[in-house]
Amino acid sequence: MGTTRIILASAAVITMLASSAFADDMTGMVTRIDRLNGTISIQQIQKGTVGGSAGGAGAMQEYKTKDAAMLDAVHAGDRVTYSATDTNGTGTLTKLQKQ
């Protein structure tokens, strides 16, 4: 019984940590926009000290948008601040703002 509680508590913590990565505002650079399909590719830019990692850029992620009008304000190469949620394994933008 005690082991089961520990496993369930651990699973709950891991789930919360995984979903919190999408909850915070992130900074990135738009690499590709597909207005026909309502998707955008953003390469995440790490916050922190200069030279903190090799290259300073994170992984590129493709997101769907709730509203196609979100894509009208940005172009490839723009730096953006964004928030996203994970819906059925697909990232969905909830906020997109050009810097």
N, C-alpha and C positions, 0 to 999 in steps of 0.2 A: 504494500500500500504506500509506504514512504517513497520507494523508488519511483513509482508511477507518478506521484506528485512532483517529484524533482524533474522527471522527464517532461511532464506537461508544462511546468513552470519554465523550464529551459526553452522549450519550443515557443512559448508565448513571448519570451524575451527576444529570441532570434527573429520572430515575426515582426515585433515592434521595431527592432533595429533596422531590419531590411526595408520596412515601409517608411521609416523616418528619412531614409536617403532621398526619397522623392518628395517629402513634405517641405523641406527647407528651400529657400530661394537659392538657385544655383546660377553661376555665371558661365557663359560659353560664347562660342562663335558659330554663327550660322554657316554651314558648309553646303547645304543643298535644300531647295524648296521645290516641292511637287504640289502645285496648286490644284491640279486635276484630281489627285487622290487625297488632298488635304493633309499632307505629311511634311515634316521638316526634319532635317538632320542637323544636330547641334553637337559640336565638340566641346566638352566641358573644360573650362579653364580652372586650374587649381587656385584656391585662395591661399595666401600665406606669404612666406618670405621668398624673395627672388632667389633662384638657384636651389630651392628646396627639393626639387626632383629633376630628373633628366627631362628636359624639354618643357616642363611646366604644364603640359596639356594632358587631359584625361581622355577617356574613351569617347568615341563618337556614338551617339544614340539617335535613333529615329523615333519621332513622336507623331502621333495623330493629334489633330486639333479639334476642339469642340466646335469652333466657329471658324469658317474659312476666312473671315475678315481679319483674324489674327495675323494671317500671313501677308496681308497687304501692306503692313507697316514696316516690314523688314525685307532685306535682300541678302544674298550670299555675301559673306565677309563681314557682316554687322556683328558687333558684340552685343549680347543680350543678357538680361536677367530673366530667369524663368522658373516656374514651378510646375511639377508634373505629378501625376498619380499613376499607379499601376493598376490597370483594369484588365483582368483576365490575361495577364502576361504581356499586355501591350501598354506602353507608356502613352499617356494622354496629357497634353499641355493644359494646365488650368490658368496659367498666367504667362504672358510673353511681353517683355518691355525692352525696347531698344535703349542702349546706354548712350 
